[in-house]
């Protein structure tokens, strides 16, 4: 298949997240099987993760390194980043 632009990948991620939101709004389970296909909120969220990892792979990004860097940074951040709600 043709390579997707970043904008198209971002739009597809947005679509998957919107589908997860809609599944949550409908009260669907996190994961269930319908006609042999995995469905549910967590499945739609994973669609987004897969698209992100696929894009990172095509761009040559070391996803594991970025995840560790971000996690290490976040561990040092204040709870709720100083916001009170």
C-alpha positions as MATLAB code, in Angstrom:
seq = 'XXXXXXXXXXXXXXXXXXXXXXXXXXXXXXXXXXXXXXXXXXXXXXXXXXXXXXXXXXXXXXXXXXXXXXXXXXXXXXXXXXXXX';
ca = [
       0.000    0.000    0.000;
       1.113    3.588   -0.468;
       2.811    5.316    2.436;
       0.516    7.534    4.445;
       1.328   11.110    5.279;
       1.676   12.115    8.914;
      -1.639   13.983    8.629;
      -3.403   10.833    7.436;
      -1.869    8.742   10.251;
      -2.960   11.375   12.794;
      -6.491   11.392   11.332;
      -6.679    7.598   11.520;
      -5.537    7.729   15.152;
      -8.205   10.325   15.860;
     -10.785    8.072   14.214;
      -9.769    5.083   16.354;
      -9.896    7.202   19.526;
     -13.333    8.506   18.515;
     -14.505    4.920   18.031;
     -13.190    4.059   21.510;
     -15.020    7.062   22.962;
     -18.223    6.028   21.191;
     -17.883    2.449   22.471;
     -17.456    3.796   26.008;
     -20.455    6.091   25.577;
     -22.532    3.062   24.543;
     -21.344    1.137   27.611;
     -19.519   -1.523   25.606;
     -17.084   -3.878   27.297;
     -13.365   -3.212   27.121;
     -12.892   -6.330   24.973;
     -15.339   -8.772   23.451;
     -15.563  -10.973   20.367;
     -18.260  -10.314   17.759;
     -18.441  -12.684   14.786;
     -14.859  -13.771   15.466;
     -13.536  -10.184   15.514;
     -12.157   -8.511   18.646;
     -14.182   -5.412   19.506;
     -14.504   -2.953   22.380;
     -12.935    0.114   23.910;
      -9.487   -1.426   24.488;
      -9.425   -2.832   20.962;
     -10.070    0.605   19.461;
      -7.380    2.106   21.699;
      -4.986   -0.597   20.468;
      -5.797    0.343   16.866;
      -4.409    3.791   17.674;
      -1.308    2.336   19.343;
      -0.667    0.061   16.337;
      -0.940    3.000   13.936;
       1.470    5.039   16.084;
       4.009    2.196   16.333;
       3.683    1.527   12.601;
       4.389    5.192   11.839;
       7.332    5.232   14.265;
       8.787    2.135   12.620;
       8.512    3.648    9.153;
      10.200    6.833   10.431;
      12.976    4.851   12.120;
      12.002    6.048   15.605;
      13.139    3.889   18.526;
       9.763    3.644   20.280;
      11.194    1.833   23.303;
      13.797    4.549   23.838;
      11.224    7.348   23.492;
       8.879    5.566   25.912;
      11.665    5.200   28.490;
      12.733    8.841   28.075;
       9.162   10.091   28.517;
       8.485    7.768   31.454;
      11.677    8.848   33.219;
      10.767   12.509   32.671;
       7.197   12.018   33.916;
       8.393   10.296   37.101;
       9.970   13.609   38.130;
       6.910   15.733   37.449;
       4.648   17.029   40.182;
       1.330   15.278   40.743;
      -1.180   16.687   38.222;
       1.595   19.048   37.092;
       0.723   21.549   39.827;
      -2.955   21.834   38.831;
      -5.621   21.459   41.480;
      -8.896   19.871   40.442;
];
